[in-house]
Amino acid sequence: MSEPNQEKRPVILVADDEPINRALLQRRLEKSGYAVHLAATGKEAVELSQRLLPDLIILDVMMPVMDGLEACRRIKENDLTNDIPVIFLSARDETDIKVNGLTLGANDYIIKPFKAEELMARVDVAMRLKSERDRLRRTANEALTAAEQAQEKALTDALTGLFNRYGLQRALGREFAHSRRYNRPLSCLMIDIDYFKKVNDAHGHPAGDVAIQQVGTILTEIIRRSDMVFRYGGEEFIVLLPETDIEGAFALGEKIRSLAETRVFGNGERIFSLTLSVGAAVLKESESGHDMIARADEALYNAKENGRNRVETTS
């Protein structure tokens, strides 16, 4: 019968400068199913703790090079090892040493000579507490991840994967504050697919959904890293443009309009052309971010009234 993989068992690091003590502890702990690693000095214990990340550390107080108290202090100051429980096992019975050790973050202090049953009982308690703490931490991390995913889902449009109106509200508030604080320009584009109802009527709603996705792809491909694209609703999109004046917004709007005009939309046998109308606006000194969006919407309306497939701005 093959030996079990020792590294899959809970790992305990034992640090004691007496070889006999190390051997006795190793034999007793391994008999109880633990994987044991040994150190002869406090310095070695600190180094091994960072490399092995054991489930528990048993430290003698009096050791050469670095004593157990200093080793415990360094273990507890290190972000990698500060959660590892520590048990002191020492012949030193002075109250101030015990208090010092526990103040440094040790979980327990056992006096030599010890009874094996007492040692194992305290080891088992420390291991159970660590296991429960690790379980609670995993549960908390899973809950946090689930909450973040739910929040991201709430801010994301299911069809395109772009941010939705709720995502726009959050980003607009942030970029508005940045624009005001640093006196930097902020612009936006409101974009609408021309005659979109005709697309749905002629080719069906699934083809219309594909077209919306393809327009979203065009927008994400053409913008800068600092710009943000949102599906505003239906066939409307908004592009938020930090650090951009009205001339830059108009130029990007024209680039988007021209690119869409050359593309083919749909898939399979349902292939068709589309054009886009675009309204551009820049944040004015006396208005809110929502005022800017409203003026971009007004500019979009003018683009449609003036024949579609064009970019308009507002004064």
N, C-alpha and C positions, 0 to 999 in steps of 0.2 A: 504494500500500500504506500503510495507516494506521500511525502510530507506536504502539508498545506502551505500555500504561499504566505510566508511570514509577513510580507509587506501589506497584505490585506487585513491583518489583525491590527487592533489598536496598538499604537506605538508609544512606548514609554522610554524616556531618556533618563538614565541614572548617572549622577555625578558624585563620585566619592573618591578620595585619594587613597583609600585602603583597598588593595586588591581583594582581600577576603570579603569585605563588606560588599563590594561590587558583585563578586561571584555569588554570594548568598542571595542578594536581592535579585540578580538575574535569574537564578534557578527558581526562586519562589514565584516571581512574576511570570516567567515563561510557563510554569506549571499551571497557572491560572489562565493561560491563553493569550498573554500579551507578547508582542514583539519588543525586544529590549535592545537598546543601544547604550554604550557605556562611555563615560568621560572621566578622566582622572583629575581635572582641574576645572575651576570656574570658567577660565578663558575658553577651554575646549568645549565646555557645556554651552556657552553662548554661541560659539561658531557652529556646533552641531545643531543647536535649536533652530538656527536660521536655515540650515541646509535640509534638515529632516522634517521640520515643522511637526514635532511629535504631538500626541494627544495629551500627554502629561509629562512633567519634568519633576524628578525627585532630586533634591539638592542637599548635600552635606553643607554645613555652615563653614567649618574650618577646612580649607583646602589651600594648597600652595598656588602661587602666581596670582590668583584672584579668588577671593573667598566667595562663599555661596550668596552672601547678602549683596555683594557688588554684582555678581552674575545675575541675580534675580532683578536687580534694578535695571540692568542693561536689557534683559529679556523683556521687561515690562515697558521700557521706553521705545522699543522697536515695534513699528506698526505691523510687521510680519508675525511677531511672536507674542504680542502683548495679551492676546486672548488665551494663551496656553496656560492651563492651571499648573501651579507650582506647589509642591509639598516639601517642606524642610524636614530633614531627618538628621538629628544631631544629638551629640552627648551634652551640648551646652544647654543648661536648664535655666539660665538667668532670665528673669522676666523682661528686662529691657531688650535682650536679644530677640526673644519671642515677639515682643511688640514691634520691634523694628522690622523683623521679617514679614509680619502680617501687614504692617503699614506699607511696605514696599509692593504689596499686591499678592503675596503668597496666600494660598487657600487653606493651608493647614501647617501644623508644626508638631512633629512627633519626636519624642525623646528616646534616645538609645540608652540601654538596650530596649528593644521593642518586642512585642509578641506578634508573630506572623499573622495571626487572625485579626488583630487590631489594624496592622498595616494594610492588609488586603481589604478590610472593611472601609477604611478611609480612602484607599485608592479607588475602590468601586464607586464610592459616593462621588468623588471628584470626576470620574469618568462619566457617570450618569448625568451629573450636572452639566458637563461640557456637551454631552450628546444632546441634551434637551435644549441648551442654549444654541447649539448649531442648528437644531431643527427649527427653533423659533426664528433664527436669523434667515434660514432658507424660506420659511413661510412668509416672513416680512418682505424679503426680496422678491418672491413670486407675486405677492400682492401688489408691490410697487410696480413691477413690470406689467402686470395686468392693468393697473390703473393708468400707466403711461400709454399702453396700447389702446385702451378705451378712449383716453383723451385724444390721442392721435387720430383714432377712427372718427371721433366726433368732429374733428376739424378738417376731415378729408372727404372729398367728393368720391362716392363709390364708383361712378362710371369712369372718371378720368384719372383718379389718383391725385388730382390737384387739391390744394386747399380750397375749402368752401367759404361761405359767408362768415361763419364763425372764425375760421382761420384768418380771414381778412380783417375782422374786427381786432383781433389780437395784434396782428402785424401792423395794422394802420396806427394803433395806439402807440406802439413802440417806435415806429418810424416818424410819426408826428412829433413825439417828444424829442427824438434825436435831432430832427430838423430845427425845432425851436431852440434847443439848448445850444447847438453849435452854429446856428444861423446858416444852415446848408439847404439847398433846394430839394424839394420832393415833388415828383410828378406822378401821374398815372395815366393809363390808357384804358378806355372801356371799348370793348370789341364785340361786334355782333355779326353773326353769319347772315348774309343777305338772303331773303326769300327762303328761309329755312322750312317754312310750312310746305312749300312746294316740293322740297326734298322728301319730306315725310310722305306727302300725298303721292308722289311719283314713284318712290323707291321703297317706301315702308319705313316704319320706325326703327327697326334694327339697323338699316343703312344710315339713318339719321344719327343713331348713337355712335356708329363707327366714325361718321364725319366729325362729330363733336370730339371724339377721342383724338382724331388726326389733327384737328385744329389745336387742341391742347398740346400735342407733340410738337407742332410747328413753333408754338410760343415758347415752350421750354427749351427747344434747341437754339433759338435765336437770341434769347436774353442773356445778360451778364450773370455772373455768379451772385451778385448782390441783389438782383431783381427778383421779384416774386410774382407767380402767376396764380390766379384764383378763378375757379368756375363760379361766376356770380349767380347763375341760375339759368335754366333752359339752355339757349345757345349763346349766352352772353359770358364774356370773360373780362377780368380786370388784371392789368399788369401794374404792379407798384414799382416805382422807379426812384430809389434813393439817389441822392447826389446828382439829380438830373434836372436841367432847366426845361422850359417849354420847347426850345429848339431841338434839344436832344430827344424829348418825348415825341415830337412830331416826326423827326427823322426815323426813329424806331418804328413808329406806327406805319409810316410809308413803306419801310422795309418789310414789315409783317404783311401789309396789304399786297405788296407786289409779289412776295413769295407765294402767298396763298393763291394768287391769280394764275400762277404757273403750275400749280399742283393738280393732280387728279385725286379725287376722293372716292370713298366707297371701297368695295372689294368684290371679288368674283365677277359675276355678270353685271352687277349694279355699280357702274362707274359713272361719275359725273363731275362737273366742275363747280366750284364755289367761289364767291367773292366775299370780302369782309369790309364792313364799315367800321371806322375807328374814330373815337372822340378822345382828345387829349386835353389835360388840364394840369396846371402847376399850382402848388399850394401858395395862397396869398397870405400876406402878413396878418390880416384881420380875421381869417376864417379857420374853421376846424377841418380835420381830415375828411369828415363827412360832407362838408361844403365842397371840398375839392372833387369828391366822387360825384356829387350832384351836378357840378359844372361839366365834368367829363361826360356824364349822361346827357346833358343838354347839347354838348358838342356832337355826340353820337347821333342824337335826334336830327341835328342839322345836316350831318353827313348823309343820313337816309333821305331827308327832304331834298337834298341837292343832287340826288341821283344815285346814291350808294356807291360802293367800291371806291371810297375816298376817305381821307383823313381830314377832320376839322378840329379847330381849337376854339376856346372861348377867351374873351378878354377879361 
